[in-house]
Amino acid sequence: MVVKAISGIEEYHSIINSDKVVLVEFWAQWCGPCRVMSPVFENMSNGTNGIQFFKVNIDDEDAISGEIGVRSIPMFVAFQHGRKIDQFIGASPPGLETLIHKVKASA
């Protein structure tokens, strides 16, 4: 599965208000840990059914990052029906995998 970049707050709202579980990676080009985790996130999206994967560049989409309150990156947030259901912050593939398993169980 290709992880799609979200462009604009309207698209962001449309995506997170879905009845499906959505996992969003908040990242920035200058962030070393983000460059480590982005390929891991994309790799984990392959073969993970029941969750839709997206990413938001916080420098390009400051309205989105401000609305969600991004304070540290990389940040991975799961949404369903417009509500945040869980999140993980950091550059730990096992931590991200745990988040995916938790939100997949609620899907």
C-alpha positions as CSV (number, residue, x, y, z in Angstrom):
1,M,0.0,0.0,0.0
2,V,1.3,3.5,-0.9
3,V,1.2,5.9,2.0
4,K,-0.6,9.0,0.7
5,A,0.4,12.5,1.7
6,I,-2.4,14.7,3.0
7,S,-2.6,18.1,1.3
8,G,-4.7,20.7,3.1
9,I,-6.9,20.7,6.2
10,E,-10.1,19.9,4.3
11,E,-8.6,16.7,3.0
12,Y,-7.3,15.9,6.5
13,H,-10.8,16.3,8.0
14,S,-12.4,14.2,5.3
15,I,-9.9,11.4,5.9
16,I,-10.0,11.3,9.7
17,N,-13.8,11.5,9.8
18,S,-14.0,8.2,8.0
19,D,-15.6,5.2,9.6
20,K,-12.4,3.4,8.8
21,V,-9.3,3.4,11.1
22,V,-6.8,5.9,9.8
23,L,-3.1,6.1,10.9
24,V,-1.3,9.3,10.2
25,E,2.4,9.9,10.4
26,F,3.4,13.5,11.3
27,W,7.0,14.2,10.1
28,A,9.4,16.8,8.7
29,Q,12.1,16.6,6.0
30,W,14.8,17.9,8.5
31,C,14.0,15.3,11.2
32,G,16.5,12.5,11.3
33,P,14.3,10.1,13.3
34,C,11.5,10.8,10.8
35,R,13.7,9.7,7.9
36,V,14.4,6.5,9.8
37,M,10.7,5.8,10.6
38,S,9.1,6.8,7.3
39,P,10.3,3.7,5.4
40,V,9.3,1.6,8.4
41,F,5.8,3.1,8.3
42,E,5.5,2.5,4.6
43,N,6.7,-1.0,5.0
44,M,4.2,-1.7,7.8
45,S,1.4,-0.4,5.6
46,N,2.0,-3.3,3.2
47,G,0.1,-6.2,4.4
48,T,-1.8,-4.4,7.1
49,N,-5.5,-4.7,6.2
50,G,-8.2,-2.7,8.0
51,I,-6.1,0.5,8.5
52,Q,-5.5,3.3,6.0
53,F,-2.1,5.0,6.1
54,F,-1.4,8.7,5.5
55,K,1.4,11.2,6.2
56,V,1.5,14.9,7.0
57,N,4.6,17.0,6.5
58,I,4.3,19.4,9.5
59,D,6.3,22.2,7.7
60,D,3.9,22.1,4.7
61,E,0.7,21.6,6.6
62,D,1.0,23.8,9.7
63,A,-2.7,24.2,10.1
64,I,-3.0,20.4,10.5
65,S,-0.1,20.0,12.9
66,G,-1.4,23.0,14.9
67,E,-4.9,21.5,15.2
68,I,-3.6,18.1,16.4
69,G,-1.0,19.7,18.7
70,V,2.2,18.2,17.3
71,R,5.0,18.8,19.8
72,S,7.4,16.1,18.9
73,I,8.0,14.0,15.8
74,P,7.8,11.5,14.4
75,M,4.3,11.2,15.7
76,F,1.8,8.5,14.7
77,V,-1.9,9.1,15.4
78,A,-4.8,6.8,14.8
79,F,-8.3,8.2,14.1
80,Q,-11.7,6.8,13.6
81,H,-14.9,8.8,13.2
82,G,-12.9,12.0,13.7
83,R,-11.6,11.0,17.1
84,K,-8.1,10.3,18.1
85,I,-8.1,6.7,19.3
86,D,-4.4,6.2,20.1
87,Q,-0.9,7.6,19.3
88,F,2.8,6.8,19.4
89,I,5.6,9.3,19.4
90,G,9.2,8.3,18.6
91,A,11.6,6.4,16.4
92,S,10.9,2.9,17.6
93,P,9.8,0.3,15.0
94,P,8.5,-2.0,17.8
95,G,6.6,0.9,19.3
96,L,4.9,1.6,16.0
97,E,4.2,-2.0,15.5
98,T,2.5,-2.2,18.9
99,L,0.3,0.8,18.0
100,I,-0.7,-0.8,14.7
101,H,-1.7,-4.0,16.5
102,K,-3.7,-2.1,19.1
103,V,-5.6,0.0,16.6
104,K,-6.1,-2.9,14.2
105,A,-7.9,-4.8,17.0
106,S,-10.3,-1.9,17.3
107,A,-10.9,-1.8,13.5
